[in-house]
């Protein structure tokens, strides 16, 4: 199934746009479409918060990475300040997605 992005007014694809496409192209009602998109992203968020990687076949991997504390500098004052340790989400595109972006057959 191919979803059309031609109706987007802005270059960003939003959850509202995704729900609208489910409504128009698959036939779910608007409430079901919104609930499905929200549940999808809530599940991804929940798994990342729990420290689990999220792998979507043919799309890519979301991973949690722990960054250690490091020295930083205030660009205005030049004052040295520590940057606290934190967890960040990284995304790595699958080779199939990379090939599609480059216009190659996957």
C-alpha positions in Angstrom: 0.0 0.0 0.0 1.4 3.4 -0.9 0.4 6.5 1.0 0.3 9.8 -0.9 2.0 12.9 0.7 0.9 15.2 -2.1 -1.8 16.9 0.1 0.7 18.1 2.7 0.9 21.9 2.9 4.1 21.9 5.0 7.2 19.8 4.5 6.8 18.2 7.9 4.8 15.0 8.3 2.8 15.3 11.6 0.8 12.9 13.6 -2.4 14.7 12.5 -1.3 14.2 8.8 -0.7 10.5 9.5 -4.2 10.1 11.1 -5.8 12.0 8.2 -4.1 9.6 5.7 -5.3 6.6 7.6 -8.8 8.1 7.5 -8.7 8.8 3.8 -6.8 5.9 2.4 -7.6 3.0 4.7 -11.1 3.9 5.7 -10.7 4.1 9.5 -12.8 6.7 11.1 -11.1 9.8 12.3 -11.2 8.9 16.0 -9.8 5.4 15.3 -7.1 6.9 13.1 -6.0 9.4 15.7 -6.0 6.7 18.5 -4.0 4.3 16.3 -1.3 6.9 15.6 -1.2 8.0 19.3 -0.9 4.4 20.5 1.9 3.7 18.0 4.0 6.6 19.2 3.1 6.0 22.8 4.4 2.5 22.6 7.7 3.6 20.9 8.1 6.3 23.6 7.4 3.8 26.4 9.9 1.3 25.2 12.6 3.9 24.8 11.9 5.3 28.3 12.3 1.7 29.6 15.7 1.5 28.0 14.7 -0.9 25.1 15.7 -0.4 21.5 13.0 0.0 19.0 13.6 -1.7 15.6 11.2 -1.1 12.7 12.0 -3.4 9.8 12.8 -1.6 6.6 12.9 1.8 8.4 15.5 1.9 11.1 16.4 1.6 14.8 15.8 4.0 17.7 18.3 3.5 20.5 18.9 5.0 23.9 22.5 6.1 24.4 23.9 7.3 27.7 26.2 10.3 27.4 28.7 10.9 30.2 29.1 14.3 31.9 31.6 16.5 30.0 33.0 20.0 30.2 31.3 22.7 28.3 31.6 26.5 27.8 29.1 29.3 27.9 29.5 30.9 24.5 28.6 34.4 25.7 30.8 34.6 28.8 33.4 31.9 28.1 32.7 30.5 31.5 33.4 26.8 31.9 30.3 24.8 32.9 29.7 21.1 33.2 27.2 19.4 30.9 25.3 16.8 32.9 25.2 13.2 32.0 22.0 12.3 30.1 20.3 9.8 28.0 19.5 10.6 24.4 17.7 8.9 21.6 19.6 8.1 18.4 18.1 6.9 15.1 19.9 4.8 12.5 18.2 4.4 9.2 18.0 0.9 7.7 20.0 0.1 4.6 16.6 -0.3 2.8 15.6 3.2 3.8 19.0 4.6 2.8 18.7 3.0 -0.7 15.2 4.4 -1.1 16.4 7.9 -0.2 19.2 7.6 -2.8 16.7 6.6 -5.4 18.0 3.0 -5.7 15.9 -0.1 -5.8 15.8 -1.8 -2.4 
